Amino acid sequence: MAKKTFESALKRLEQITSEMEQGELSLDKSLKKFDEGVGLITFCNDQLENAKARVKLLINKNDSLSEVEFDEDERGD
């Protein structure tokens, strides 16, 4: 089995969401999909937290590395 990545987990989470939105799953299957989704969300959140920590370490300020807090409001989306 291939190593799970953020992208593959997100894609699987989208598939689960689509399957559940169709409303054709039994209660038991819906609960299993929900449980799988919770695990994927936990994995994705962990990956994002690790990435945020790495960004803090890699920001270069005044030709020296210094930690700068990540501000989600200043992303420029």
ZINOR-V145117 format. One record per residue. N is the residue number from 0. RES is the residue in three letters. PHI is phi in whole degrees, -180 to 180 (NA if undefined). Layout:
BEGIN
N & RES & PHI
N & RES & PHI
END
This chain:
BEGIN
0 & MET & NA
1 & ALA & -71
2 & LYS & -66
3 & LYS & -71
4 & THR & -117
5 & PHE & -57
6 & GLU & -65
7 & SER & -69
8 & ALA & -67
9 & LEU & -65
10 & LYS & -63
11 & ARG & -64
12 & LEU & -62
13 & GLU & -65
14 & GLN & -63
15 & ILE & -61
16 & THR & -59
17 & SER & -62
18 & GLU & -61
19 & MET & -73
20 & GLU & -67
21 & GLN & -67
22 & GLY & 72
23 & GLU & -103
24 & LEU & -86
25 & SER & -69
26 & LEU & -59
27 & ASP & -62
28 & LYS & -66
29 & SER & -62
30 & LEU & -65
31 & LYS & -66
32 & LYS & -65
33 & PHE & -60
34 & ASP & -61
35 & GLU & -62
36 & GLY & -62
37 & VAL & -61
38 & GLY & -63
39 & LEU & -67
40 & ILE & -63
41 & THR & -61
42 & PHE & -60
43 & CYS & -63
44 & ASN & -62
45 & ASP & -62
46 & GLN & -63
47 & LEU & -66
48 & GLU & -64
49 & ASN & -64
50 & ALA & -65
51 & LYS & -62
52 & ALA & -64
53 & ARG & -67
54 & VAL & -61
55 & LYS & -57
56 & LEU & -76
57 & LEU & -97
58 & ILE & -67
59 & ASN & -102
60 & LYS & -128
61 & ASN & 57
62 & ASP & 62
63 & SER & -139
64 & LEU & -75
65 & SER & -145
66 & GLU & -80
67 & VAL & -127
68 & GLU & -64
69 & PHE & -77
70 & ASP & -113
71 & GLU & -64
72 & ASP & -72
73 & GLU & -104
74 & ARG & -70
75 & GLY & 82
76 & ASP & -66
END
